[in-house]
Amino acid sequence: METIRLTTAEALVRYLVAQRTLLVDGREAPLFPAVFAIFGHGNVTSLGEALARHRAGLPVIRGQNEQGMALAATAWAKATLRRQVPVATSSIGPGALNMVTAAGVAHANRLPLLLLSGDTFASRVPDPVLQQVEHFDDPSRTVNDAFRAVTRWWDRITKPEQLLSSLPHAVATLLDPATAGPAFLGLPQDVQAEAYDFPAAFFAPAVHQPARPRPDRDQVERAVVALRRAQRPLLIAGGGVRYSAAEGAVALFAVDHGVPVVETVAGRASLIADDEALVGPIGVTGCDHANRLAAEADVVVAVGTRLQDFTTGSWTVFADPDLQIVAVNTARYDATKHRALPVVADAREALVELEAGLEGWRAPEAWTDRARRERADFAAFVAGNVAPADGAPTYAQVVGAVNAAAGPDDYVLTAAGGLPGELNVNWRTLGTNTFDCEYGFSCMGYEIAGGWGARMARPDGEVFVLVGDGSYLMLSSDLYSSVLTAEKMIVVLCDNGGYAVIDRLQTGKGGEAFNNLLETTDVAVEATVDFAANAASMGCLAEEVADLDGLADALKRAKRADRTTVICLRTDPCAWTSGGAFWEVGIPEVSDVEAVAAARAEQDDAKRRQRAGW
């Protein structure tokens, strides 16, 4: 057997370079398209040296913040529909821990991400080293153990030859649609530098394509029986529809069988706004029109969704006591939730087989007509939300202005705060797979970093980023990254004076307005942030506009610009789109504050509709 003597770090990099993937359009591309790196002790002298020599095949992109660069990698993976897996690497200690939040985002959203962190010395001779956290009862534990809670594959490489088994398992975990999520490798500093005679065949090029597991025949038959009995069927399109490239299968299923479609946050842009089967988004950040259908549905086909509380209204949105859920999912865990009839399979393949079993069957015309009326009412509802009006611009109006400036190849992205609800309801999708609202982990700070990652993954069209002032202040340094790498974004910054949506939750549940809006903090607010000046200082084009007309003009200029442009405007902190489903939060069971007690009573009443244990 031919062998080649390499260090652990060199072998790791060579293996990553050899892995290839087939994109959704069939083109072959690197599975690991780039490494986002902030070097320090722990990853610069061995891993960094190997990356420097192989950067023609594995480009290295310098980050500004470890969390931001790992979030950018996560957004890149999402924009390529999990077909590419960027890498993020840090030194030991705080650099590593900065990536834990991004790992949580990738884990909650079922997105592949490879994390490589330096670690303390396996020999322990130099201990304690700089940035080492010592555990008196367990010397083998380091800060990298924190990744165990937010990764699908975790390993610490303590001998070079462990790569021979660990790396293929990590890749398989990343690419398996049932386990997709982050993989982590801890790399002790001395082990990175150790050499081993690796089999040359280990570095042979390999082309990967995600599996499309077919459903069990009996599971399909049970689902077909349930659907043929349905009088009010509804299809929920989740993120798995997009990752399976099953948009066409969903559209065909809906048309052939007269089944209305609603979308989760992750499933938005599975269908375009003009598709006659699409009613609107479901759940807490959804619309009443979709939720009314969900309340009446007797069979729900949940395709590629984990049925998060924002989708189910904390399990109050479904009202039929005899409701049957048919859960189509590659992950058995998701497919068997809440006494569903599971169809454990790839979304596209499952829908094809359901189609065959349902030949000749259609939902009652009265139900299909009802869905059409809700769809028409929803379109009118959105038109009213985004229409200009007197006063400070609302989030909905900002969404409408960006929507008007966008084309079918443009991508829109946001996360956390009040923008997800407003974007989810009021955005009219122009092209499939052009929407990224990070609401699995609801991570403030994802917006700008994610926009940067999405831009690198999507060379065509614009990337529009919607961000609030709170998220901007948490993590805006990747504006500079986008300028350094010439990856243009259009960022619309909505300044509503603080964490306005949490102020809404706080006061809406009877609490005193406190510590969310800047004006309700216990410190005197004497200074405001000049966001445009801040963005300009990082090399962006930036301007502040006063109204919606100014925003429309600025968006035109931004589309013509050759680099990242930030458009700032003050928005109304109190104007929100109406509707949505119930959401259970922790309200004090006893309180001498009348408004809090009333909110608790209202929640207790809503919980009587809750479907516990489904």
Secondary structure as GFF3:
##gff-version 3
##sequence-region A 1 614
A	DSSP	beta_strand	3	7	.	.	.	ID=ss1
A	DSSP	alpha_helix	8	18	.	.	.	ID=ss2
A	DSSP	beta_strand	19	22	.	.	.	ID=ss3
A	DSSP	beta_strand	28	30	.	.	.	ID=ss4
A	DSSP	beta_strand	35	37	.	.	.	ID=ss5
A	DSSP	alpha_helix	47	53	.	.	.	ID=ss6
A	DSSP	beta_strand	60	62	.	.	.	ID=ss7
A	DSSP	alpha_helix	66	79	.	.	.	ID=ss8
A	DSSP	beta_strand	87	90	.	.	.	ID=ss9
A	DSSP	alpha_helix	94	97	.	.	.	ID=ss10
A	DSSP	alpha_helix	100	108	.	.	.	ID=ss11
A	DSSP	beta_strand	113	119	.	.	.	ID=ss12
A	DSSP	three_ten_helix	143	150	.	.	.	ID=ss13
A	DSSP	beta_strand	153	156	.	.	.	ID=ss14
A	DSSP	three_ten_helix	160	162	.	.	.	ID=ss15
A	DSSP	alpha_helix	163	175	.	.	.	ID=ss16
A	DSSP	beta_strand	182	188	.	.	.	ID=ss17
A	DSSP	alpha_helix	189	193	.	.	.	ID=ss18
A	DSSP	beta_strand	195	199	.	.	.	ID=ss19
A	DSSP	three_ten_helix	200	203	.	.	.	ID=ss20
A	DSSP	beta_strand	206	208	.	.	.	ID=ss21
A	DSSP	alpha_helix	217	228	.	.	.	ID=ss22
A	DSSP	beta_strand	233	237	.	.	.	ID=ss23
A	DSSP	alpha_helix	239	243	.	.	.	ID=ss24
A	DSSP	alpha_helix	247	257	.	.	.	ID=ss25
A	DSSP	beta_strand	261	263	.	.	.	ID=ss26
A	DSSP	beta_strand	278	281	.	.	.	ID=ss27
A	DSSP	alpha_helix	288	296	.	.	.	ID=ss28
A	DSSP	beta_strand	299	303	.	.	.	ID=ss29
A	DSSP	alpha_helix	309	312	.	.	.	ID=ss30
A	DSSP	beta_strand	324	329	.	.	.	ID=ss31
A	DSSP	alpha_helix	332	335	.	.	.	ID=ss32
A	DSSP	three_ten_helix	337	339	.	.	.	ID=ss33
A	DSSP	beta_strand	341	344	.	.	.	ID=ss34
A	DSSP	alpha_helix	347	357	.	.	.	ID=ss35
A	DSSP	alpha_helix	365	386	.	.	.	ID=ss36
A	DSSP	alpha_helix	395	405	.	.	.	ID=ss37
A	DSSP	beta_strand	411	415	.	.	.	ID=ss38
A	DSSP	alpha_helix	419	426	.	.	.	ID=ss39
A	DSSP	beta_strand	435	438	.	.	.	ID=ss40
A	DSSP	alpha_helix	446	457	.	.	.	ID=ss41
A	DSSP	beta_strand	463	468	.	.	.	ID=ss42
A	DSSP	alpha_helix	469	474	.	.	.	ID=ss43
A	DSSP	alpha_helix	478	484	.	.	.	ID=ss44
A	DSSP	beta_strand	490	495	.	.	.	ID=ss45
A	DSSP	alpha_helix	500	508	.	.	.	ID=ss46
A	DSSP	three_ten_helix	518	520	.	.	.	ID=ss47
A	DSSP	alpha_helix	531	537	.	.	.	ID=ss48
A	DSSP	beta_strand	541	544	.	.	.	ID=ss49
A	DSSP	alpha_helix	548	560	.	.	.	ID=ss50
A	DSSP	beta_strand	565	570	.	.	.	ID=ss51
A	DSSP	alpha_helix	594	607	.	.	.	ID=ss52
###
